[in-house]
Amino acid sequence: MKHVKKSVLIWYTPREMYELVTTVEDYPRFLPWCDRADILERHPEGVTARIGLAYMGVRHAFTTRNEHLQGESVLVKLVDGPFSLLDGIWQFRPLGEPGEAVRGCKIEFELRYAFASPALEAVISPVFDKVANTFVDSFVKRAEQVYGRR
């Protein structure tokens, strides 16, 4: 099993970053490895989405069920794909004192994953390792594109 844990302090609000992460259908616009993102179902807790991975000649897709806590977090759970395990969490923590206007946030991202077979591990792991380790940076860059540099 692999484990990625990242955190960053940024000048975007928790709500702004939450909106970027939960707008799954926009992923192909800014994630260089994502060739498609389809919402399969919207449910009261969040969405079920299928993401297409196309990078360095490797093509696969996986489905996750994402539970949203409005403006605060996104919990990601595997439905199907080349993984035996895929779960993660995005947390968006406001910066500042209670009662002050929120001007930034701390993003905490954690992802655990393992592949369903040694063959998949050999083929997909080098690509997915790179993807997983650049996830947070990709969303920070997207925030600059959408909300402007701060």
C-alpha positions, 0 to 999 in steps of 0.5 A, spaced: 500 500 500 502 507 498 500 513 502 501 520 500 500 526 505 500 533 503 498 540 506 499 547 504 497 554 506 494 558 501 491 565 500 484 562 497 478 560 502 476 553 504 470 554 500 474 556 494 478 550 494 472 545 496 468 548 489 474 546 485 475 539 488 468 538 488 467 540 480 469 533 478 467 535 471 472 540 470 478 535 471 480 534 464 481 542 463 487 542 468 489 535 470 494 533 465 493 526 466 485 526 466 482 525 459 475 524 462 471 525 468 464 523 468 459 524 474 455 517 474 450 519 480 449 525 484 446 523 491 445 527 498 452 526 500 456 528 494 457 524 487 459 518 484 464 519 478 468 516 473 475 518 472 479 517 466 487 516 467 491 517 460 498 519 461 505 516 459 501 511 454 497 508 460 490 508 460 485 506 465 479 509 469 476 508 476 470 510 479 469 513 486 464 515 491 465 522 494 462 524 500 462 532 501 461 536 507 460 542 505 466 547 504 470 543 509 472 536 506 471 531 501 472 523 502 474 519 496 472 511 496 473 506 491 467 503 487 471 500 481 478 500 477 485 497 477 485 498 485 484 493 490 484 500 495 483 507 494 481 512 499 482 519 500 480 525 504 481 533 502 480 537 508 480 545 508 481 548 514 480 556 515 486 560 517 485 566 522 481 567 528 474 566 530 470 572 528 475 574 523 474 574 515 477 568 512 482 570 507 486 563 506 486 556 508 490 550 510 489 544 505 490 537 508 490 531 502 491 524 504 491 518 499 492 511 500 492 506 494 494 499 492 493 495 486 489 489 484 495 485 481 502 485 481 501 486 473 497 493 474 502 495 480 508 494 475 504 498 469 500 503 473 504 505 479 509 509 476 504 513 473 499 514 479 505 515 484 506 521 480 499 523 479 498 522 487 504 526 488 502 532 484 495 533 486 495 538 491 499 543 486 495 542 481 489 544 485 493 550 487 495 552 480 487 551 478 485 556 484 490 561 481 487 560 474 480 561 476 480 566 482 487 570 480 493 570 483 494 572 491 
